[in-house]
Amino acid sequence: MTLRLRRSELSTPASSPKMIEKAMATAADMVFLDLEDAVAPAQKEGARKNAVDALRNLDWGKKVRAVRVNGADTHWAHDDVIEVVEGAGDKLDVIIVPKPKAPRDIWFFDTLLTQLETKLHLKNRIGLEALIEESAALARVEEIAAASPRLEALILGFGDLSASQGMRFGVASDPALRYPGDMWHHARVRMITACRANGIDAIDGPFGNFRDPDGYRREATWAATLGAVGKWAIHPSQIEIANDVFAPTPHEIENARKMSEAYQAATRDGAGAAGAGGMLVDAVAVRIFEGVLERARLTGRA
């Protein structure tokens, strides 16, 4: 799998060239041009050309270049993929698949991309990300996570998942009736575990109130603590928060380096563990610290 930085994934309507240009000026790790929920049905076909033009003609810098197509159960999906890949496949990193319910939905896009890459003689392999936003998908998330070697990440889609599960939010106005704790904890843990088990990235979904930066940071921190590597941003103001939360702090980096060095010194002396700063560092612990150092290198903080 291609290793990519995904701390912040900025949603941008492909129907708006002005918004696409603004997205290029942000510090988002990924910008995805949306052909699905952010685009009205009457504009979907025209938005494909905007996506191709943006991929071919704009300066993306180091951003991951992505397009979210329409779901496999819609009549737009097939042409979304064909027109975007035929128009700018050599400039495209990732296609985001919405609303899969089973591995077969991932296979559809995988097979179509393989055919197009062969036909067009593309040298780059286009990756897939998939949204877990249906109850059927969450119930089979382990199968979906393992569905294709082209799959690079799963994203938890809170909005559609809420509707799919029939969740009720009207009582939230009364503090005494609010759900105790984080209602998304189970979904986050299950999806992140499925991702980690299959060596792919886990991305936390959108936070709707972009005027609540503290709420966004709180949710991002919860997701990062559980093992997610990034979060969607629906507004440029959320990007800096995501980039900060999902990058290791200087203290974490320094501690990880110190602990890893202590373990390496111990193994050279024939020991299987080391003590450093009052902590026991063994092979299990060093996996955590090596992950911190790898994230530091990806984010340029090493």
Phi, psi and omega in degrees: 000138176292131180275122182229153176271126186225036180301318181229129177240108187269124177279130182221123180297126179288350179278354185238096177303326180296316179291327177296316179297320178296323180297327180295337182272358182273172178262022180295140176292322177230139166244126175246129179275119191266122173258357186261250191298331184279358184237128178295149182308320182291343183256355188299315183293320178291331181293336178299318180296321177300319180296316179297314180300318181293318180295323185277328194245344182265155178273108181271352182059230180263007182295146169287130185261119187222156175226131171265119179268177175278158187296159183297340181269009178251163179277358179269336192304310185302308182289330175306308183293313184298312184292321181289316183288319177294328182276327186206033183299330180285351179249005187252131179266316191217141166250132179261126184260118178270151169054039172291146177247344184200167178306329183302329179291326175290319180299323180303309182288324178299312181296317180296318179294319179299317179297317182291319179298322178291314181298318185268358181057042180287137179274335179266140175268127181277127180277169177236142163239150181226141180269127173267096187220018173231146178302323179297326180287317179296324179292340181235028188297328179295321178292319180295319181298334182259010192287332187204140174292348177281343183286125183250338184197154168243149181234136178273117182261098189294319187297302181293327178295323176301313181293319181297323181274355181069032182291147182243131183242359183298329182283352184295341179290342178255110183306330182290341184252000181293149178298133182285124179085203183265112182292346181262006186301311182300313182297318179298309183298317183295315181292316181297319178298317178298320179295311182297323180294336182249010174071028178240167184278149175247127183242129177284147186280188187287156173243115194293329185267092183285357174267008179239076182297328179294320177295319179296316180296320179299310181296320179297319180294318176301314182295318179296321180298324181279348176121002175290154183249359181187178182211148175293150172236128177260357180212143181304334181293343181272347187295311183300322179296312180298316181298327179284312185297320186267014170248142179294146179283160176305323179295317179298318181294314180299316181294318180297318180296316181297317181292319179296319179295322179296319180293317180298320178296321180294319181291327176296330180270005177090007179265153180262359181204164180217156174253133179210125178060031180081008180242146173271125180248113178238190184299327179292312182296322185292335175299320179295313183292324177294325176296321177297315182292325177294318176297323179297319178294318180297322183271001179078017181261357182289000000 
